[in-house]
Amino acid sequence: MSPGNQTKITEFILLGFGDFYELHIPLFLMFIVIYIVTMTGNILIVVLVIFDQHLHTPMYFFLGNLSFLEASYSSTIFPRLLLALLTGNRIISFSSCLTQWYLCGCLLATECCLLCVMSYDRYLAVCKPLHYATIMNLQTCVQLSAVSWINGFLGFLIVLILMLQLTFCGPNEMNHYFCDYVPLLKLSCSDTSLIETVSLVVAALFTLPPFLLTLTSYVFIIVAILQIPSATGRQKAFSTCSSHLIVVSIFYGSLMIVYMLPKAEVNGGMQKFSSLLYIALPPLVNPFIYSLRNKEVKVALKNNIGRLVLYKRNPMSLVNVISM
């Protein structure tokens, strides 16, 4: 039986920020600035990693994957949210709603895996420097990246199949600005105990092991750094992983703040704004963290901007610009 025959509802109404109607224009302006800055920052890092040979290293290969992921994640939520704030059209089809929820879940799971892989890369760089180039070769980087993406999308496929078995017979108003897991389940008239159990197991598998492995990596990294005799050596070693450590802290910290809030004491409006912590904050600040705290990224950005300016002044020098 197809999903359309299993449900009496063909569309949902995302209430979004309807309770704050007078703030729709300020919210639209704020979100469109966040979205533009997020996309510009992450796409810029992807472009730099691809075209700048100085960034063709395992660390930046994974950073490029992370930036592409965060640009994709933001694009699954913000365009629909901006449309609703601008036009007032808050209707989303059943298939589009499930697609948005599935992509958000998959990308979050993939990010957990990628952050874990990046912490392993930093562990090898600091604790096993003599074996780093041998272990973290191009083939290993591609395999670790591919496993992260495949695991994220396959893991949530089981939950998606169970979600398609649910019946939605009304009401169809979802008190959120995107199709999130909990608000979606609340609208189902089916027994959701099985999918809740499976979802809990899947979520635990994609958050706890990567988090614990990431934490373990940094415990070994910190111990190794503290054993370096010179202060200059310690500072140099820590600088190689400080940006990633900040990114990990922001990502897991925002998730913990949102999901550890006492649900009984937090109203729907507060939950919507608090969810922005993990939806908007990490993709927005991560490009700045890596660009402002990383000398190689700043140099690559400066060099490529210089090349672009040179090309605009002399278009006939395109060949020379590319070969630089």
C-alpha positions as a LaTeX table, in Angstrom:
\begin{tabular}{lrrr}
\hline
Residue & $x$ (\AA) & $y$ (\AA) & $z$ (\AA) \\
\hline
Met1 & 0.00 & 0.00 & 0.00 \\
Ser2 & 1.43 & 3.40 & $-0.97$ \\
Pro3 & 1.96 & 6.15 & 1.63 \\
Gly4 & $-0.83$ & 8.21 & 0.06 \\
Asn5 & $-3.36$ & 5.46 & 0.77 \\
Gln6 & $-2.20$ & 5.13 & 4.38 \\
Thr7 & $-3.05$ & 8.69 & 5.36 \\
Lys8 & $-6.10$ & 10.93 & 5.18 \\
Ile9 & $-3.90$ & 14.01 & 5.40 \\
Thr10 & $-2.11$ & 15.18 & 2.26 \\
Glu11 & $-0.63$ & 18.35 & 3.74 \\
Phe12 & 0.35 & 19.96 & 7.01 \\
Ile13 & 0.14 & 23.52 & 8.25 \\
Leu14 & 3.34 & 24.72 & 9.91 \\
Leu15 & 2.22 & 27.23 & 12.52 \\
Gly16 & 5.76 & 28.51 & 12.71 \\
Phe17 & 6.02 & 31.88 & 14.41 \\
Gly18 & 2.33 & 32.65 & 14.00 \\
Asp19 & 2.11 & 33.71 & 17.66 \\
Phe20 & 4.62 & 36.46 & 16.87 \\
Tyr21 & 2.90 & 37.96 & 13.83 \\
Glu22 & 4.15 & 41.47 & 14.57 \\
Leu23 & 7.72 & 40.12 & 14.44 \\
His24 & 7.41 & 38.42 & 11.04 \\
Ile25 & 9.30 & 41.12 & 9.12 \\
Pro26 & 12.14 & 41.41 & 11.69 \\
Leu27 & 12.33 & 37.60 & 11.85 \\
Phe28 & 12.41 & 37.37 & 8.05 \\
Leu29 & 15.24 & 39.91 & 7.85 \\
Met30 & 17.17 & 38.17 & 10.64 \\
Phe31 & 16.79 & 34.70 & 9.12 \\
Ile32 & 17.65 & 35.77 & 5.58 \\
Val33 & 20.85 & 37.42 & 6.83 \\
Ile34 & 21.71 & 34.26 & 8.80 \\
Tyr35 & 21.00 & 32.09 & 5.74 \\
Ile36 & 23.03 & 34.24 & 3.34 \\
Val37 & 26.01 & 34.46 & 5.71 \\
Thr38 & 25.81 & 30.71 & 6.43 \\
Met39 & 25.71 & 29.74 & 2.77 \\
Thr40 & 28.41 & 32.21 & 1.76 \\
Gly41 & 30.79 & 31.10 & 4.52 \\
Asn42 & 30.36 & 27.37 & 4.00 \\
Ile43 & 30.41 & 27.47 & 0.19 \\
Leu44 & 33.51 & 29.66 & 0.31 \\
Ile45 & 35.32 & 27.07 & 2.43 \\
Val46 & 34.25 & 24.27 & 0.06 \\
Val47 & 35.57 & 26.25 & $-2.92$ \\
Leu48 & 38.85 & 27.03 & $-1.17$ \\
Val49 & 39.38 & 23.38 & $-0.20$ \\
Ile50 & 38.73 & 22.24 & $-3.77$ \\
Phe51 & 40.81 & 24.79 & $-5.67$ \\
Asp52 & 43.64 & 25.72 & $-3.28$ \\
Gln53 & 46.40 & 23.11 & $-3.39$ \\
His54 & 47.72 & 24.17 & 0.01 \\
Leu55 & 44.46 & 22.91 & 1.52 \\
His56 & 44.64 & 19.47 & $-0.10$ \\
Thr57 & 45.26 & 17.74 & 3.23 \\
Pro58 & 43.10 & 15.32 & 5.28 \\
Met59 & 42.11 & 18.01 & 7.78 \\
Tyr60 & 40.73 & 20.32 & 5.09 \\
Phe61 & 39.23 & 17.46 & 3.12 \\
Phe62 & 37.01 & 16.69 & 6.12 \\
Leu63 & 36.40 & 20.41 & 6.69 \\
Gly64 & 35.14 & 20.68 & 3.11 \\
Asn65 & 32.76 & 17.79 & 3.75 \\
Leu66 & 31.53 & 19.45 & 6.95 \\
Ser67 & 30.95 & 22.80 & 5.24 \\
Phe68 & 29.06 & 21.16 & 2.36 \\
Leu69 & 26.95 & 19.27 & 4.90 \\
Glu70 & 26.08 & 22.40 & 6.87 \\
Ala71 & 25.18 & 24.32 & 3.72 \\
Ser72 & 22.87 & 21.43 & 2.75 \\
Tyr73 & 21.37 & 21.29 & 6.25 \\
Ser74 & 20.56 & 25.00 & 6.28 \\
Ser75 & 19.01 & 24.71 & 2.82 \\
Thr76 & 16.54 & 22.06 & 4.00 \\
Ile77 & 15.03 & 24.45 & 6.58 \\
Phe78 & 15.59 & 28.13 & 5.87 \\
Pro79 & 14.09 & 28.55 & 2.35 \\
Arg80 & 10.73 & 27.10 & 3.47 \\
Leu81 & 10.82 & 29.15 & 6.69 \\
Leu82 & 11.62 & 32.37 & 4.80 \\
Leu83 & 8.79 & 31.71 & 2.34 \\
Ala84 & 6.29 & 31.25 & 5.17 \\
Leu85 & 7.40 & 34.46 & 6.90 \\
Leu86 & 7.31 & 36.48 & 3.68 \\
Thr87 & 4.10 & 35.20 & 2.07 \\
Gly88 & 2.20 & 33.67 & 4.98 \\
Asn89 & 1.94 & 30.37 & 3.10 \\
Arg90 & 2.56 & 27.79 & 5.83 \\
Ile91 & 1.22 & 24.73 & 3.98 \\
Ile92 & 3.61 & 21.88 & 3.26 \\
Ser93 & 2.71 & 18.61 & 1.53 \\
Phe94 & 2.96 & 15.29 & 3.33 \\
Ser95 & 5.80 & 14.06 & 1.11 \\
Ser96 & 7.72 & 17.34 & 1.42 \\
Cys97 & 7.32 & 17.26 & 5.19 \\
Leu98 & 8.70 & 13.73 & 5.47 \\
Thr99 & 11.52 & 14.59 & 3.07 \\
Gln100 & 12.51 & 17.62 & 5.17 \\
Trp101 & 12.43 & 15.61 & 8.40 \\
Tyr102 & 14.43 & 12.75 & 6.86 \\
Leu103 & 17.12 & 15.02 & 5.41 \\
Cys104 & 17.48 & 16.92 & 8.69 \\
Gly105 & 17.87 & 13.69 & 10.65 \\
Cys106 & 20.33 & 12.18 & 8.17 \\
Leu107 & 22.49 & 15.30 & 8.02 \\
Leu108 & 22.60 & 15.61 & 11.80 \\
Ala109 & 23.66 & 11.97 & 12.09 \\
Thr110 & 26.27 & 12.46 & 9.37 \\
Glu111 & 27.65 & 15.52 & 11.17 \\
Cys112 & 28.11 & 13.48 & 14.35 \\
Cys113 & 30.12 & 10.93 & 12.37 \\
Leu114 & 32.17 & 13.57 & 10.54 \\
Leu115 & 33.07 & 15.39 & 13.75 \\
Cys116 & 34.20 & 12.07 & 15.18 \\
Val117 & 36.33 & 11.36 & 12.10 \\
Met118 & 37.85 & 14.85 & 12.32 \\
Ser119 & 38.75 & 14.30 & 15.96 \\
Tyr120 & 40.44 & 11.01 & 14.98 \\
Asp121 & 42.39 & 12.89 & 12.33 \\
Arg122 & 43.56 & 15.43 & 14.95 \\
Tyr123 & 44.43 & 12.57 & 17.32 \\
Leu124 & 46.70 & 11.01 & 14.70 \\
Ala125 & 48.28 & 14.38 & 13.86 \\
Val126 & 49.14 & 15.15 & 17.49 \\
Cys127 & 49.70 & 11.72 & 19.05 \\
Lys128 & 51.01 & 9.73 & 16.05 \\
Pro129 & 52.77 & 12.34 & 13.88 \\
Leu130 & 55.31 & 9.90 & 12.41 \\
His131 & 52.57 & 7.55 & 11.17 \\
Tyr132 & 50.04 & 10.26 & 10.23 \\
Ala133 & 50.82 & 10.48 & 6.51 \\
Thr134 & 50.82 & 6.70 & 6.16 \\
Ile135 & 47.55 & 6.10 & 8.02 \\
Met136 & 45.56 & 9.13 & 6.86 \\
Asn137 & 46.15 & 8.79 & 3.13 \\
Leu138 & 43.72 & 9.82 & 0.40 \\
Gln139 & 42.02 & 6.42 & 0.26 \\
Thr140 & 41.44 & 6.40 & 4.02 \\
Cys141 & 40.04 & 9.94 & 3.93 \\
Val142 & 37.58 & 9.07 & 1.18 \\
Gln143 & 36.52 & 5.87 & 2.94 \\
Leu144 & 35.97 & 7.59 & 6.31 \\
Ser145 & 34.02 & 10.39 & 4.66 \\
Ala146 & 31.90 & 7.97 & 2.60 \\
Val147 & 31.12 & 5.82 & 5.66 \\
Ser148 & 29.98 & 8.92 & 7.56 \\
Trp149 & 27.57 & 9.96 & 4.80 \\
Ile150 & 26.29 & 6.44 & 4.11 \\
Asn151 & 25.73 & 5.66 & 7.79 \\
Gly152 & 23.81 & 8.89 & 8.30 \\
Phe153 & 21.41 & 8.25 & 5.43 \\
Leu154 & 20.98 & 4.49 & 5.90 \\
Gly155 & 20.50 & 4.76 & 9.65 \\
Phe156 & 17.45 & 6.98 & 9.37 \\
Leu157 & 16.03 & 4.97 & 6.47 \\
Ile158 & 14.62 & 2.46 & 8.98 \\
Val159 & 12.84 & 5.23 & 10.86 \\
Leu160 & 11.53 & 6.67 & 7.57 \\
Ile161 & 10.03 & 3.30 & 6.60 \\
Leu162 & 8.25 & 3.12 & 9.97 \\
Met163 & 7.10 & 6.72 & 9.61 \\
Leu164 & 5.49 & 5.87 & 6.26 \\
Gln165 & 3.40 & 3.19 & 8.00 \\
Leu166 & 1.76 & 5.73 & 10.31 \\
Thr167 & $-1.71$ & 7.09 & 9.72 \\
Phe168 & $-2.36$ & 10.83 & 9.94 \\
Cys169 & $-6.05$ & 11.56 & 10.22 \\
Gly170 & $-6.10$ & 15.01 & 11.80 \\
Pro171 & $-5.48$ & 17.60 & 13.01 \\
Asn172 & $-2.87$ & 18.74 & 10.52 \\
Glu173 & $-1.50$ & 21.83 & 12.30 \\
Met174 & 2.11 & 21.40 & 13.41 \\
Asn175 & 3.31 & 23.77 & 16.11 \\
His176 & 6.76 & 24.27 & 14.63 \\
Tyr177 & 8.48 & 26.08 & 11.76 \\
Phe178 & 9.79 & 22.89 & 10.14 \\
Cys179 & 8.86 & 19.20 & 10.14 \\
Asp180 & 10.56 & 18.02 & 13.29 \\
Tyr181 & 10.29 & 14.50 & 14.69 \\
Val182 & 8.28 & 15.09 & 17.88 \\
Pro183 & 5.64 & 17.48 & 16.41 \\
Leu184 & 5.18 & 15.08 & 13.50 \\
Leu185 & 4.55 & 12.08 & 15.76 \\
Lys186 & 2.03 & 14.06 & 17.81 \\
Leu187 & $-0.18$ & 14.39 & 14.72 \\
Ser188 & $-0.36$ & 10.65 & 14.10 \\
Cys189 & $-3.43$ & 8.66 & 15.10 \\
Ser190 & $-1.46$ & 5.39 & 15.00 \\
Asp191 & 0.37 & 3.62 & 17.78 \\
Thr192 & 3.82 & 5.26 & 17.77 \\
Ser193 & 5.46 & 3.12 & 20.47 \\
Leu194 & 7.50 & 1.05 & 17.97 \\
Ile195 & 8.84 & 4.00 & 16.01 \\
Glu196 & 9.64 & 5.86 & 19.24 \\
Thr197 & 11.69 & 2.90 & 20.47 \\
Val198 & 13.50 & 2.46 & 17.14 \\
Ser199 & 14.14 & 6.21 & 16.87 \\
Leu200 & 15.60 & 6.27 & 20.36 \\
Val201 & 17.97 & 3.42 & 19.50 \\
Val202 & 19.01 & 5.05 & 16.19 \\
Ala203 & 19.53 & 8.43 & 17.85 \\
Ala204 & 21.60 & 6.84 & 20.61 \\
Leu205 & 23.76 & 4.98 & 18.09 \\
Phe206 & 24.48 & 8.13 & 16.10 \\
Thr207 & 25.14 & 10.45 & 19.02 \\
Leu208 & 26.63 & 8.59 & 21.99 \\
Pro209 & 29.39 & 6.51 & 20.30 \\
Pro210 & 30.65 & 9.42 & 18.11 \\
Phe211 & 30.50 & 11.77 & 21.10 \\
Leu212 & 32.38 & 9.35 & 23.37 \\
Leu213 & 34.98 & 8.63 & 20.68 \\
Thr214 & 35.43 & 12.35 & 20.08 \\
Leu215 & 35.79 & 12.94 & 23.81 \\
Thr216 & 38.30 & 10.10 & 24.11 \\
Ser217 & 40.35 & 11.47 & 21.21 \\
Tyr218 & 40.64 & 14.83 & 22.89 \\
Val219 & 41.55 & 13.31 & 26.23 \\
Phe220 & 44.55 & 11.64 & 24.51 \\
Ile221 & 45.30 & 14.85 & 22.60 \\
Ile222 & 45.33 & 16.98 & 25.75 \\
Val223 & 47.51 & 14.46 & 27.58 \\
Ala224 & 49.96 & 14.39 & 24.66 \\
Ile225 & 50.06 & 18.20 & 24.49 \\
Leu226 & 50.76 & 18.52 & 28.21 \\
Gln227 & 53.73 & 16.18 & 27.82 \\
Ile228 & 55.41 & 18.47 & 25.27 \\
Pro229 & 58.29 & 20.16 & 27.11 \\
Ser230 & 58.32 & 23.56 & 25.38 \\
Ala231 & 55.53 & 26.12 & 25.66 \\
Thr232 & 55.89 & 26.92 & 21.95 \\
Gly233 & 55.45 & 23.26 & 21.05 \\
Arg234 & 52.36 & 22.97 & 23.23 \\
Gln235 & 50.84 & 26.07 & 21.70 \\
Lys236 & 51.53 & 24.86 & 18.16 \\
Ala237 & 50.07 & 21.42 & 18.86 \\
Phe238 & 46.96 & 22.85 & 20.46 \\
Ser239 & 46.43 & 25.32 & 17.61 \\
Thr240 & 46.09 & 22.41 & 15.17 \\
Cys241 & 42.94 & 21.15 & 16.89 \\
Ser242 & 41.53 & 24.16 & 18.79 \\
Ser243 & 39.17 & 25.18 & 15.97 \\
His244 & 37.70 & 21.69 & 15.73 \\
Leu245 & 37.36 & 21.48 & 19.51 \\
Ile246 & 35.34 & 24.71 & 19.53 \\
Val247 & 33.13 & 23.43 & 16.69 \\
Val248 & 32.49 & 20.15 & 18.54 \\
Ser249 & 31.66 & 22.05 & 21.74 \\
Ile250 & 29.17 & 24.32 & 19.95 \\
Phe251 & 27.47 & 21.43 & 18.13 \\
Tyr252 & 27.04 & 19.06 & 21.07 \\
Gly253 & 26.54 & 21.92 & 23.53 \\
Ser254 & 23.61 & 23.35 & 21.55 \\
Leu255 & 22.03 & 19.89 & 21.20 \\
Met256 & 22.33 & 19.25 & 24.93 \\
Ile257 & 20.88 & 22.63 & 25.86 \\
Val258 & 17.84 & 22.11 & 23.64 \\
Tyr259 & 17.09 & 18.49 & 24.53 \\
Met260 & 17.86 & 18.82 & 28.25 \\
Leu261 & 15.40 & 21.67 & 28.72 \\
Pro262 & 12.51 & 20.62 & 31.00 \\
Lys263 & 9.72 & 20.13 & 28.46 \\
Ala264 & 6.97 & 20.66 & 31.01 \\
Glu265 & 8.28 & 24.13 & 31.87 \\
Val266 & 9.06 & 25.34 & 28.35 \\
Asn267 & 6.24 & 26.60 & 26.13 \\
Gly268 & 6.00 & 26.00 & 22.40 \\
Gly269 & 7.38 & 29.42 & 21.50 \\
Met270 & 10.44 & 28.93 & 23.66 \\
Gln271 & 11.07 & 25.51 & 22.14 \\
Lys272 & 10.99 & 27.01 & 18.64 \\
Phe273 & 13.54 & 29.67 & 19.48 \\
Ser274 & 15.72 & 27.27 & 21.48 \\
Ser275 & 15.84 & 24.84 & 18.54 \\
Leu276 & 17.61 & 27.58 & 16.57 \\
Leu277 & 20.66 & 26.84 & 18.74 \\
Tyr278 & 21.44 & 23.64 & 16.83 \\
Ile279 & 19.75 & 24.59 & 13.54 \\
Ala280 & 21.29 & 28.00 & 12.91 \\
Leu281 & 24.25 & 28.45 & 15.27 \\
Pro282 & 26.75 & 25.70 & 14.21 \\
Pro283 & 26.43 & 26.25 & 10.42 \\
Leu284 & 26.67 & 30.02 & 10.95 \\
Val285 & 29.72 & 30.23 & 13.21 \\
Asn286 & 31.80 & 27.27 & 12.02 \\
Pro287 & 33.16 & 28.99 & 8.86 \\
Phe288 & 34.23 & 31.98 & 10.98 \\
Ile289 & 35.89 & 29.74 & 13.56 \\
Tyr290 & 37.94 & 27.93 & 10.93 \\
Ser291 & 38.78 & 31.08 & 8.94 \\
Leu292 & 39.58 & 33.41 & 11.84 \\
Arg293 & 41.54 & 30.88 & 13.90 \\
Asn294 & 43.31 & 29.10 & 11.05 \\
Lys295 & 46.27 & 30.75 & 9.37 \\
Glu296 & 46.22 & 28.45 & 6.33 \\
Val297 & 42.57 & 29.24 & 5.55 \\
Lys298 & 43.20 & 32.98 & 5.91 \\
Val299 & 46.22 & 32.78 & 3.61 \\
Ala300 & 44.26 & 30.74 & 1.05 \\
Leu301 & 41.39 & 33.23 & 1.18 \\
Lys302 & 43.75 & 36.18 & 0.78 \\
Asn303 & 45.60 & 34.56 & $-2.14$ \\
Asn304 & 42.45 & 33.60 & $-4.03$ \\
Ile305 & 40.89 & 37.03 & $-3.55$ \\
Gly306 & 44.13 & 38.49 & $-4.94$ \\
Arg307 & 43.93 & 36.17 & $-7.94$ \\
Leu308 & 40.30 & 37.16 & $-8.55$ \\
Val309 & 41.16 & 40.88 & $-8.43$ \\
Leu310 & 44.08 & 40.29 & $-10.80$ \\
Tyr311 & 41.85 & 38.42 & $-13.24$ \\
Lys312 & 39.23 & 41.20 & $-13.20$ \\
Arg313 & 41.91 & 43.75 & $-14.03$ \\
Asn314 & 43.38 & 41.59 & $-16.79$ \\
Pro315 & 40.98 & 38.89 & $-18.08$ \\
Met316 & 43.58 & 37.72 & $-20.60$ \\
Ser317 & 45.72 & 36.47 & $-17.67$ \\
Leu318 & 43.28 & 33.69 & $-16.76$ \\
Val319 & 45.78 & 31.00 & $-17.64$ \\
Asn320 & 48.42 & 32.60 & $-15.47$ \\
Val321 & 46.00 & 33.05 & $-12.60$ \\
Ile322 & 44.99 & 29.39 & $-12.63$ \\
Ser323 & 48.57 & 28.20 & $-12.80$ \\
Met324 & 49.63 & 30.26 & $-9.77$ \\
\hline
\end{tabular}
